[in-house]
Amino acid sequence: GWEPETAVKVLGELARFDIEFCEQPVAAGKPERMRFVRERSKIPVFADESCRIPSDVAMLAGCVDGIVIKLVKCGGIREAMAMIHIARALGMRIMIGCMIESSILATAGALLTPLVDYADLDGPLLVTDDPYEGVAFDGAQLRLADEPGLGVRLRAAAPT
């Protein structure tokens, strides 16, 4: 992350490009630095590394416009749901995101997309030999399997 003053300057220069939001422009752990940027930027500010678990969300109220939820960071669907409810109660926008991970976690995240504003679940595209089949990608669209539960299954082994 940038220093707060640098973040404000860079975001000011980028504002002409109609950017949707900036994710974690400053280092995590100091909400007042996020507030400094948010108050001086036309580009909305979202917390990512600063927002790992439900108790982090309330501490960011007024400091950011939204949060990024990653199932691998927060502990799963139940914790993500708590974060969604807290963020909505505080008027925040939400993105469901992921790390570089298999289809299992990305598929679980995809099930939460009706509850959030943005989705960035491309992690399985970055995994070589993902052992699971779940969410499928059709261009920029995610397609869920038409099967029970997550609809994820072990990928059939290639014949040797």
PyMOL commands that set and color helices and strands:
alter all, ss='L'
color gray80, all
select helices_A, chain A and resi 4-17+31-40+54-59+71-74+77-89+103-110+113-115+123-126
alter helices_A, ss='H'
color red, helices_A
select strands_A, chain A and resi 22-23+45-47+66-70+93-97+118-119+132-133+136-138+141-143+153-154
alter strands_A, ss='S'
color yellow, strands_A
deselect
rebuild
show_as cartoon
